[in-house]
Amino acid sequence: MFRNWKLTRKFVTVFLLLITLPTLVFGGFIYYQTSNTFKQQAVINALERLEKNEDNLTSIIHSIENMSSYMIHDENFRTFFRASEQETFQPEYKQAMAGINGYFTFQLMSYSFIDSIYLESKDGNRLEIGSRIRSSEQLLDEAAKLRKGAPHWSGTYRVKREWERPNKIISLTRVINDINHISEAIGMVRIRLDQSKLYHSIEKDASFQGGSYFVVNKTGDVVLHPDSSLAGNPFPEAEIVDWVANSPQKTMKYHTNQTEYLVVKKPIEGTYWVSIEMVNQGEVVKNLDHVRQLFAGMVVLLILLGTVALIGFYSSFIKRIVELTEQTRQLEKGDFSANVQVTSQDEIGKLGMRFNQMVVTIQAYINREYKLKIKQRESELKALQSQIDPHFLYNTLDMIRWTARLENAMETGQLIERLSKIFRMNLNMGKMWVKLDEEFVYIQNYLELQKSRLGNRLNYQLFYDDQIKDVLIMKQLLQPLVENSILHGFNNLPRQGIITIRAYQAEEEVWMDVIDNGWGFLDERVKKRKGYALKNLRERLATAFGEDALLERLPFEQGAWIRLKIPLKKNNHLQPNSNDSGERHDL
């Protein structure tokens, strides 16, 4: 009976029995196990975080206390603490101060959380490195004196600074005793730490979700907290404050606003501080919602995939073949906009890709071989219709040139000769492609005629590599750019106009630069007129070479710089219409 079922029925039955049902059973079991493991791991992570942060804080406390201990043994500090007012002018005292300043500079650079350091000798000499504190700290001095040389750590308190806004700091205050007479106090040191920077130096796992780490003293005042507004104030939860002060238990369950917390504490050795980690177990459980949603989404996704699979065969295979057939029929009717959408690299996708390449190749061949030839013929026809017979024109110009020479008008004869060569190049016996050196001869004749008209207002320079002189390019490729520079770039120019034309080979391309020192593209009228010339030239290049040719405008401080890039074509790669017979005329 199963054999006679339709494929859709078979697929749905297999999907429900072998995929959906096992997924629901095993998914529920996995979700239950994951919930318990997730909660236990969150507690373990919180304890590890507490240990790590407490170690970081203890390390910093020891480093600061070692700094104060160093002052007892170092000769420079002892010189400062024992010096009288008269001795402060002695070289030994100044040398000691230089050593102290160097030591403090190193410490401030090494520990970013150190706000300032304050020293006071028994004779009233004071030294303060870092921020200047204006607030009174007399209570800290008195508490330090009671400890008789042992370090005294304060809680967090707010201080006022010179030229700065108030800030919250923590400080170590210590009486400095004479190393030779241990009961004799010779001065006092106070090392102030920025509360916010100190917290961020301790807390290395701020991205931990569901928990927060902070430090309070044994009376419940906040010492370090990620919320700096709580630092220096009593912790707002009275139950936790009472547990910190009176309970020997290291952990407790705390409930507030329908939220359950696991709270862990650990005293910090050598201080009156206690490290506390609060884990929001409700937040931990909330994170499981993502797992629950993921599981439900997986079931829905499997059902959707089964449905999609039933119709996927048609859309993936049959529909694509029908589309390819339709585009082939469109191409058969002469519509070269036919295009197959390729969405994969399988056999059907490769067939569609080759079909698209074939359409592009045929269209490019038609554009290159027919459209270009039609444009050329139309241009030549218009030129012939507006001119007299070319041979009659050549003969007439030659007669005028020789007559000018007989009359010793050599310059006039030379101008007529250049004009004759330009006319010959324009027609060129129907040829559309010329060698690069022929194009440069043509442009030289054109520039000489323009120079005879403009005089000293125009000068030019022509360069090209000898190795590319036989490269084939479209005739009159440079003349529109040169004419554009003369007509618009040099119009009312307050200096001599100079045109530089150069051609050279760059890998498999020929680069031709036309550079002038005219008005450039700053003036909107010039920019608009030059834009027409560039647009027409781009159309000619696109028709002849497609995307292989490029016309670009380069930045130039004074004038305009146009660069033509065309593929390298020599005599053995002539275009079909370049084989027409034609006579070559050199200057």
Protein Blocks (a to p, Z undefined) as FASTA:
>chain_A
ZZmpcfklmmmmmmmmmmmmmmmmmmmmmmmmmmmmmmmmmmmmmmmmmmmmmmmmmmmm
mmmmmmmmmmmmpmklmmmmmpcfklmmpmklmmmmmmmmmmmmmmmmmmmklmbdcddd
fkopacdehjddfbdcklmmmmmmmnnopacdddddddddehiacddddddddddddfkl
mmbcfbdcdddddfklmmmmmmmclmbghiacddddfkopafbdfblmlgopacfblklm
mmmmmmmbfbdcddeehiacdddddddehiabdcdddddfklmmmmmmmmmmmmmmmmmm
mmmmmmmmmmmmmmmmmmmmmmmmmmmmmmmnopakbccddfbfbfklmmmmmmmmmmmm
mmmmmmmmmmmmmmmmmmmmmmmmmpccfklmmmmmmmmmmmmmmnopaklmmmmmmmmm
mmmmmnnnopabdcfklmmmmmmmmmmmmmmmnommbccdddddfklmmpccdehklmmm
mmmmmmmmmgopabdcddddddddehjaccdddddfbebjmbmklmmmmmmmmmmmmmmm
mmmnommbccdddddfbdcddddddddddfklccfklmpgcddddZZ
